[in-house]
Amino acid sequence: MKRKTHAEPLALDIDLLLHRKPGHLIRRLQQMAVSIFLEETAEFEVTPVQYAAIAAVSVYPGIDQLRLANAIGFDRTTISGVIDRLEAKGLVVRQVSEEDRRAKLLFPTAAGERLLAEIQDATERVQQRILAPLNVTEQKTFLEFLNRLVLSHNHSSRVPIDKALIPSKKVSNSARGGRKG
C-alpha cells in the first residue's frame, strides 16, 4: 500500500512549528512564571507547588493529602513528597484522622502561617511581573480567558480538579485541636 504524501512540504519555520502554538506558548509562560516566582520568593525557600500546598492547608486546615492534591491540581502520588518537605521545614504538621486512622490530616504550623503572611508581597510581585506587559483591561481579559480554558479542559488533565473533593468551608481554629507549631 502506497503512503500518502503531503502536497506541500512541512513548514520548516520554527515560528510556525512552535512559537504560534498555544500549547508551546503556555508551557513557555509557565517556565517563566516559575522562574519569576523563584526570583521573587528566594528568601522564603519554597517552590510554587510548596506555596500552593501551604496556602491550601491554611485555607482548609485538617484537609487530607488526597483532597490537598485535588485542590491544587497536583499528582497525588507525589504530593506526599511535597508535604514531607513542608513538614521538614516546620510549615505543616500531619495528624492521624480520628475517623479514619489511615488518613493523615494536614494543619499549618505557626511558622507556616507566618510564612504565608510574609510571602504575600512577593507573590503579588510575581503576578504583577507576569502580567506587566498587559494593561489592566488586557490583564482582566487574559485571566478570564485562562480560567475559561482551564475549566474547559479540566477533564483532560492528568490531575483534574474535582470540586466535590474540595472542602466547602474553612475549618475554624477551635477545630484544629492539638496542632503543633
C-alpha positions as a LaTeX table, in Angstrom:
\begin{tabular}{lrrr}
\hline
Residue & $x$ (\AA) & $y$ (\AA) & $z$ (\AA) \\
\hline
Met1 & 0.00 & 0.00 & 0.00 \\
Lys2 & 1.31 & 3.37 & $-1.00$ \\
Arg3 & 1.83 & 6.01 & 1.70 \\
Lys4 & 0.10 & 9.32 & 1.30 \\
Thr5 & 2.39 & 12.24 & 0.74 \\
His6 & 1.69 & 15.81 & 1.63 \\
Ala7 & 1.09 & 18.06 & $-1.33$ \\
Glu8 & 3.06 & 20.81 & 0.40 \\
Pro9 & 6.31 & 20.38 & 2.30 \\
Leu10 & 6.16 & 20.64 & 6.08 \\
Ala11 & 6.73 & 24.11 & 7.42 \\
Leu12 & 10.34 & 24.49 & 8.41 \\
Asp13 & 9.77 & 27.83 & 10.10 \\
Ile14 & 10.20 & 27.50 & 13.90 \\
Asp15 & 7.71 & 30.31 & 14.31 \\
Leu16 & 5.02 & 28.26 & 12.58 \\
Leu17 & 6.07 & 24.98 & 14.20 \\
Leu18 & 6.20 & 26.25 & 17.79 \\
His19 & 6.03 & 29.94 & 18.56 \\
Arg20 & 2.47 & 30.40 & 17.36 \\
Lys21 & 1.13 & 27.27 & 19.04 \\
Pro22 & $-0.85$ & 27.82 & 22.25 \\
Gly23 & 0.45 & 24.66 & 23.92 \\
His24 & 4.07 & 25.71 & 23.40 \\
Leu25 & 3.39 & 29.29 & 24.48 \\
Ile26 & 1.56 & 28.18 & 27.63 \\
Arg27 & 4.44 & 25.84 & 28.52 \\
Arg28 & 6.96 & 28.66 & 27.98 \\
Leu29 & 4.90 & 31.09 & 30.06 \\
Gln30 & 4.71 & 28.50 & 32.84 \\
Gln31 & 8.52 & 28.19 & 32.78 \\
Met32 & 8.81 & 31.97 & 33.02 \\
Ala33 & 6.22 & 32.13 & 35.81 \\
Val34 & 8.19 & 29.57 & 37.85 \\
Ser35 & 11.43 & 31.49 & 37.25 \\
Ile36 & 9.85 & 34.78 & 38.32 \\
Phe37 & 8.31 & 33.09 & 41.38 \\
Leu38 & 11.68 & 31.67 & 42.43 \\
Glu39 & 13.37 & 35.06 & 41.97 \\
Glu40 & 10.77 & 37.00 & 43.93 \\
Thr41 & 10.40 & 34.45 & 46.74 \\
Ala42 & 14.04 & 33.29 & 47.01 \\
Glu43 & 14.37 & 34.34 & 50.66 \\
Phe44 & 11.46 & 32.05 & 51.62 \\
Glu45 & 12.94 & 28.91 & 50.04 \\
Val46 & 9.68 & 27.44 & 48.76 \\
Thr47 & 8.69 & 26.24 & 45.31 \\
Pro48 & 5.45 & 27.26 & 43.60 \\
Val49 & 3.93 & 23.84 & 44.42 \\
Gln50 & 5.02 & 24.08 & 48.07 \\
Tyr51 & 3.48 & 27.56 & 48.23 \\
Ala52 & 0.22 & 26.29 & 46.72 \\
Ala53 & 0.16 & 23.40 & 49.19 \\
Ile54 & 0.78 & 25.52 & 52.31 \\
Ala55 & $-1.77$ & 28.08 & 51.09 \\
Ala56 & $-4.42$ & 25.36 & 50.61 \\
Val57 & $-3.61$ & 23.81 & 54.01 \\
Ser58 & $-4.03$ & 27.25 & 55.57 \\
Val59 & $-7.40$ & 27.78 & 53.87 \\
Tyr60 & $-8.54$ & 24.22 & 54.65 \\
Pro61 & $-6.84$ & 23.18 & 57.91 \\
Gly62 & $-7.45$ & 19.49 & 58.50 \\
Ile63 & $-7.50$ & 18.69 & 54.78 \\
Asp64 & $-6.23$ & 15.22 & 53.90 \\
Gln65 & $-3.50$ & 14.54 & 51.35 \\
Leu66 & $-5.88$ & 13.34 & 48.62 \\
Arg67 & $-8.05$ & 16.44 & 48.87 \\
Leu68 & $-4.98$ & 18.67 & 49.02 \\
Ala69 & $-3.62$ & 17.14 & 45.80 \\
Asn70 & $-7.03$ & 17.69 & 44.21 \\
Ala71 & $-7.37$ & 21.27 & 45.48 \\
Ile72 & $-4.07$ & 22.38 & 43.93 \\
Gly73 & $-4.22$ & 20.14 & 40.85 \\
Phe74 & $-1.13$ & 18.15 & 41.78 \\
Asp75 & $-0.41$ & 14.47 & 41.26 \\
Arg76 & $-1.50$ & 12.52 & 44.34 \\
Thr77 & 1.37 & 10.04 & 44.08 \\
Thr78 & 3.94 & 12.81 & 44.54 \\
Ile79 & 2.07 & 15.14 & 46.90 \\
Ser80 & 3.44 & 13.27 & 49.91 \\
Gly81 & 6.97 & 14.36 & 48.92 \\
Val82 & 5.82 & 17.98 & 48.85 \\
Ile83 & 4.22 & 17.52 & 52.27 \\
Asp84 & 7.39 & 15.81 & 53.56 \\
Arg85 & 9.42 & 18.89 & 52.58 \\
Leu86 & 6.90 & 21.29 & 54.13 \\
Glu87 & 6.87 & 19.22 & 57.31 \\
Ala88 & 10.70 & 19.14 & 57.41 \\
Lys89 & 10.67 & 22.95 & 57.13 \\
Gly90 & 8.24 & 23.11 & 60.05 \\
Leu91 & 5.46 & 24.66 & 57.95 \\
Val92 & 2.82 & 21.93 & 58.28 \\
Val93 & 2.08 & 19.02 & 60.60 \\
Arg94 & 0.31 & 15.75 & 59.85 \\
Gln95 & $-2.13$ & 14.22 & 62.28 \\
Val96 & $-3.86$ & 10.87 & 62.04 \\
Ser97 & $-7.59$ & 11.28 & 61.48 \\
Glu98 & $-9.77$ & 10.13 & 64.36 \\
Glu99 & $-12.46$ & 9.00 & 61.88 \\
Asp100 & $-10.13$ & 7.10 & 59.54 \\
Arg101 & $-6.81$ & 6.06 & 61.08 \\
Arg102 & $-5.34$ & 5.60 & 57.58 \\
Ala103 & $-5.90$ & 9.26 & 56.66 \\
Lys104 & $-3.37$ & 11.95 & 57.52 \\
Leu105 & $-4.81$ & 15.41 & 58.14 \\
Leu106 & $-2.71$ & 18.48 & 57.47 \\
Phe107 & $-2.51$ & 21.63 & 59.54 \\
Pro108 & $-0.38$ & 24.73 & 59.11 \\
Thr109 & 2.04 & 25.49 & 61.91 \\
Ala110 & 2.55 & 28.96 & 63.32 \\
Ala111 & 5.69 & 29.12 & 61.15 \\
Gly112 & 3.62 & 28.15 & 58.11 \\
Glu113 & 1.07 & 30.87 & 58.82 \\
Arg114 & 3.91 & 33.39 & 59.31 \\
Leu115 & 5.47 & 32.37 & 56.00 \\
Leu116 & 2.15 & 32.91 & 54.21 \\
Ala117 & 1.80 & 36.37 & 55.73 \\
Glu118 & 5.40 & 37.31 & 54.91 \\
Ile119 & 5.42 & 35.93 & 51.36 \\
Gln120 & 2.26 & 37.76 & 50.22 \\
Asp121 & 4.05 & 40.85 & 48.90 \\
Ala122 & 6.49 & 38.66 & 46.95 \\
Thr123 & 3.70 & 36.57 & 45.40 \\
Glu124 & 1.87 & 39.75 & 44.44 \\
Arg125 & 5.05 & 40.99 & 42.71 \\
Val126 & 5.18 & 37.68 & 40.83 \\
Gln127 & 1.68 & 38.24 & 39.44 \\
Gln128 & 2.47 & 41.87 & 38.58 \\
Arg129 & 5.65 & 40.91 & 36.73 \\
Ile130 & 3.92 & 38.17 & 34.76 \\
Leu131 & 1.09 & 40.49 & 33.70 \\
Ala132 & 3.17 & 43.70 & 33.34 \\
Pro133 & 3.19 & 43.71 & 29.51 \\
Leu134 & $-0.62$ & 43.94 & 29.54 \\
Asn135 & $-2.76$ & 46.92 & 30.51 \\
Val136 & $-5.39$ & 46.49 & 33.22 \\
Thr137 & $-8.18$ & 45.65 & 30.78 \\
Glu138 & $-5.98$ & 43.14 & 28.96 \\
Gln139 & $-4.95$ & 41.57 & 32.27 \\
Lys140 & $-8.58$ & 41.04 & 33.25 \\
Thr141 & $-9.43$ & 39.60 & 29.83 \\
Phe142 & $-6.34$ & 37.37 & 29.83 \\
Leu143 & $-7.26$ & 35.94 & 33.25 \\
Glu144 & $-10.85$ & 35.38 & 32.14 \\
Phe145 & $-9.62$ & 33.51 & 29.05 \\
Leu146 & $-7.13$ & 31.45 & 31.08 \\
Asn147 & $-9.83$ & 30.48 & 33.56 \\
Arg148 & $-12.19$ & 29.54 & 30.74 \\
Leu149 & $-9.53$ & 27.36 & 29.09 \\
Val150 & $-8.56$ & 25.68 & 32.37 \\
Leu151 & $-12.19$ & 24.96 & 33.27 \\
Ser152 & $-12.99$ & 23.74 & 29.76 \\
His153 & $-10.05$ & 21.34 & 29.69 \\
Asn154 & $-10.06$ & 20.25 & 33.35 \\
His155 & $-11.34$ & 16.78 & 32.38 \\
Ser156 & $-8.35$ & 16.33 & 30.04 \\
Ser157 & $-5.81$ & 16.94 & 32.80 \\
Arg158 & $-3.70$ & 14.17 & 34.29 \\
Val159 & $-4.83$ & 15.75 & 37.56 \\
Pro160 & $-8.37$ & 17.08 & 37.06 \\
Ile161 & $-9.72$ & 19.13 & 39.92 \\
Asp162 & $-12.89$ & 17.63 & 41.35 \\
Lys163 & $-14.82$ & 20.40 & 43.11 \\
Ala164 & $-16.67$ & 17.76 & 45.14 \\
Leu165 & $-13.40$ & 16.85 & 46.87 \\
Ile166 & $-12.60$ & 20.42 & 47.93 \\
Pro167 & $-13.87$ & 21.21 & 51.43 \\
Ser168 & $-16.81$ & 23.59 & 51.28 \\
Lys169 & $-15.76$ & 25.76 & 54.21 \\
Lys170 & $-12.74$ & 26.68 & 56.24 \\
Val171 & $-12.34$ & 24.76 & 59.49 \\
Ser172 & $-12.33$ & 27.09 & 62.48 \\
Asn173 & $-9.25$ & 27.45 & 64.67 \\
Ser174 & $-11.08$ & 25.72 & 67.51 \\
Ala175 & $-11.50$ & 22.64 & 65.33 \\
Arg176 & $-7.74$ & 22.36 & 64.88 \\
Gly177 & $-7.38$ & 20.76 & 68.25 \\
Gly178 & $-3.89$ & 19.85 & 69.36 \\
Arg179 & $-1.96$ & 21.02 & 66.34 \\
Lys180 & 1.71 & 21.57 & 66.84 \\
Gly181 & 3.72 & 24.59 & 65.97 \\
\hline
\end{tabular}
